[in-house]
Amino acid sequence: MKNKKLLEVHLFKKNIDLYNQYIEVFIYKKIRDEKIFPSIKALKNQIIQDIIQVKKYFKI
């Protein structure tokens, strides 16, 4: 089996139906490496920090 690359994309705009749709993703900056979190709360807190970092990067 070949080594697969995985990408997680978070969409800020809500209420978008993307089922059965193709999307194009451009990579501008890596936020962080993959990480295992000790709890759901820790994961949620990290996602919040990731969003803050991305919004600062794109000035949104």
C-alpha positions in Angstrom: 0.0 0.0 0.0 1.3 3.4 -0.9 1.9 6.1 1.7 -1.3 8.3 1.6 -1.2 12.0 2.4 -4.2 13.2 4.5 -5.5 16.7 4.7 -8.0 18.2 7.1 -9.9 21.3 5.9 -12.0 23.4 8.1 -14.6 25.6 6.4 -15.5 28.8 8.3 -18.7 29.5 6.4 -21.6 27.5 7.7 -24.7 26.1 5.9 -22.8 24.9 2.8 -23.9 21.7 1.3 -20.9 20.1 -0.3 -22.1 16.5 -0.5 -21.3 15.0 -4.0 -19.4 18.2 -4.9 -15.8 18.6 -5.8 -13.8 21.3 -4.1 -10.3 22.6 -4.9 -8.1 23.3 -1.9 -5.0 25.5 -2.0 -2.4 25.1 0.7 -0.9 28.4 1.9 0.5 27.4 5.3 0.8 24.4 7.6 -0.8 25.1 10.9 0.6 22.2 12.9 1.5 18.5 12.8 -0.9 15.8 13.6 -1.5 15.4 17.3 -3.4 13.1 19.6 -5.4 14.9 22.2 -6.1 13.6 25.7 -9.7 14.7 25.6 -12.4 16.2 23.4 -12.1 19.4 25.4 -8.4 19.6 24.6 -9.2 19.0 20.9 -11.8 21.7 20.9 -9.5 24.2 22.5 -6.8 23.4 19.9 -9.3 23.9 17.1 -10.1 27.3 18.5 -6.4 28.2 18.6 -6.0 27.0 15.0 -8.9 29.1 13.8 -7.4 32.2 15.5 -4.0 31.5 13.9 -5.6 31.1 10.4 -7.7 34.2 10.7 -4.6 36.2 11.7 -2.7 34.8 8.8 -5.4 35.8 6.3 -6.4 39.0 8.2 -10.0 38.0 8.5 
